[in-house]
């Protein structure tokens, strides 16, 4: 068994080793991005407030500041309080896949569980810059999603997101195929598309649990 950390992986390596394949059209991704949701006045004001905070220095925040001031508030605000699933931060994931003992710490995940994560359905990686000495954001989120898929016995599509500064990218893994969205900027009206997508994500997760 080969021991391997998430930070070691790139998309090319994943495609070569695990035979994953990027596709450029996927109904599951289209459905997630087009989730029909109309924000109420309170939601509009809250999202605009987060956006305003980002506008005043967000491009210069470090990763901890970006996570705490913007990413987590958005994700938590899009969900409903419950004991079935939750958003967890800086938790470890691991699984054995095709001769590799894969492990790593995920910046954020939505998983079943109240106090501790059980089955993950969504993984997030967050980066200050598109190129980073600690790894590739796309590869790291996909390897975490593959582990999440294994922990779910391959029974559900797995969702993911990586954030590079002001830009959000959503990912869906279904079987061996994965699709990556265009970038969504949090400094213009696309911030509301990000929020609607997060609402759709929670709707999808709730459908898995019912």
N, C-alpha and C positions, 0 to 999 in steps of 0.2 A: 504494500500500500504506500503510495507516494503522498507525503505530507505537503500541503500547499495552502498558502494564505490567499485570501481574496485579492490582495494588492498586487499579486503577481500576474493577474490575468488581463488580457486584452481581447477584443472581439475576434481578432484573427486567430488567437490561440484557442478560444472557445469553439470557434467553428471547426478548427482542425481536430481538436481532441474529442469534443462531445458531439460533433456533427450538427451543431446548430446552424441555422440559416436565416439571414436577414431577408425579410420580404418587405416590399414597399407599398403593399396594400393589404389591410387586414380588417375585416368587419368588426372584430372585437375592439380594436383601437378606434375605429370610426365611431362606433357606438358610445365609447367612453367620452370622446371629445365632443360629441354632439348631444350630450345628455341635456334634456330640456328642463331648465330650471330658471325661474325668474327671481332675482334677488329682491328682497324687501328693502325698505328704506334703512332699517337698522344695519342690515348686512352691507348695503352700499356705503354707508357712512364709516363702518368699521374697516372695510377693505380700503377705502380711500385714506383713512387715517394711517393704516400700515404702509400704504404706498407713499404717503407724504413723509413718513419717517425714513423710508428707504431713500427718497430723493435727497434728503439731507445727510449725505455721507455714506449711503449704502454701498457704493462702488468701492469704498475704502475700508469697509468692515472686514475683520478677519472671519474665519469660518465659524467660530463660536458665536460671534455677534450676529452673523447672518442667520444662523440656525435659531438663536434665541429671540431675535428682534423681528424676524419676518417669517421664516419657513414654518416653525412650529406653531406660532399663532394662527397662520393660515390653515394648517392641517387640522389642528384641534378645533378651530371655529367651524370648520366644515362638517364635523362629526357630531353625533348626539351622545350625551352621557349614557353609558350602559355598562353592564358587567359581562357582556358576551365577547366584545373585542375592544381593543384600545390601541393608541399610538404609543409605541415604546421607543426610547432613545438609547443609542450606544449599547445595544445588546448584541451578544454573540450568537452566531449561527454556525452550525456544522452539520455535515452529512458526508457519507461515503458514496461516491458516484464513479462507476467505471474504473476502479482501481486507484482513485484519488481520495484522500482524506482531506476534504475541503473545510476550511474554517476561516472566520473573520468577524470583525465587529462592524455592524451596519449602523450608519448614522441614524436612521429612523426606520421603523417598520410598523405596519398595521397588522395585528395578529389577534387570533382568539386568545382569551385569557383576561383575567381581572388584575392580578398582581404581577404576573409574569407571562411572557409570550409563550404560546403553545404552537398553533399552526399559523404561519405567516402568509398573508395574501398580497402584501404590498411592501416593497423595499425601496428605500431612498438613499442616495448618496449625494453629498453636497461638496462642492469644490469652490475655492476662491477663484481659480483660473482654469482655462481650458486645458492647459498643459501643466502637469504637476509632477514633482520628483517622486511622489508617493504612489503613482499609478495612473491608470486611465479610467475616467469616470464611467464611460460606457461599459467597459469590460467589468469593472467592479460591481456595477449595479446588476449586470446580467448574471455574473457568477452567483451573486446572492439570490437572485431570482431562481436560478437552477437549483440551488440548495432548498429554497422555499418550496419549489415544485416537488422535489424529492420528499420533503417532510409532509407534503399533502398527498403523497402516493399518486402523483400525476393526475389527480381527479379534477382540478380546477385550473383555469388560466391564472397566471400570476401577473400582477401589475407592478410597475416600477416607475421611478422618476429619478433623474439626476438634475441637479441645479448647479449651474456655473454662473456665479455672480447674479446678474439680473435675469438670466434666461433659464426657463424650465423646459425640460424635455420629458415626455411621457413614453413609457415602454410597456408593451404587452408581450408575454411569452406564452405561447400555446403549443404544447408538444415540443417539437424541435425548432419551430419557427418563431421569430420575434420581429416586431415592428417598432420603429422609433418615430415619434411625432416630429413635426417641425418645432422650432423654438417658440416659446411664449414669453414675452417680455413683461416683467412686473412693473415697468415704469410708464406704461400706456394702458389703453383700454383692454389689452389682453390680460391684465391682472384679473378681470372678471371672468375671462375664459378659464384661467387657472383655477379660480374658486369653483366655477361650475363643474369643471372636470373632477375636482376633489369631492364635490357633492355626488357626482355620478359614481365615483370610486366607492364611496361608502354605501351607496345604493346597491352596487354589485356585490359587495362583501355581505351585506345583509341578506341578499337573495341566496347566497351560498349557505347561509346558516339557518334559513327557514325551511 
